[in-house]
Amino acid sequence: MARVAVTRLREGRDIAAVLRGRRQRAGRFAVVHVRTDRAVGPPRIAVVASRRVGTAVSRNRCKRLLREAARGLPWRHGVDVVLIARAGCAVSQLAPVREELAELARSLDALDAA
């Protein structure tokens, strides 16, 4: 399983395009939105946490956890991913978050098969 360099998805219009794509799966810790129509380039990931998750400390912890969990996965080239944190993420550890994120991404066909 080769690790692919992941870049951050920063532009609001790109994030909005992924959210409009309607390819999503929800879990206890996050909602994963995927867009796979880019043919080339490294995978790009954005992490979002709303105030519903909790205080600023909780939101930032969730974003760090999700970023770290996503960093270790073999994403397909050209995929754009938006991870939306849920409240359960704030009190979780890295291992269950990574496990759930891998399962959700696999169900959306966003990971390399190798």
Secondary structure, DSSP 8 states (H G I E B T S, - for coil): ------EE---HHHHHHHHHT--EEE-SSEEEEEE----SS--EEEEE--GGG-SHHHHHHHHHHHHHHHHTS-B-TT-EEEEEE-GGGGG--HHHHHHHHHHHHHHTT-B---
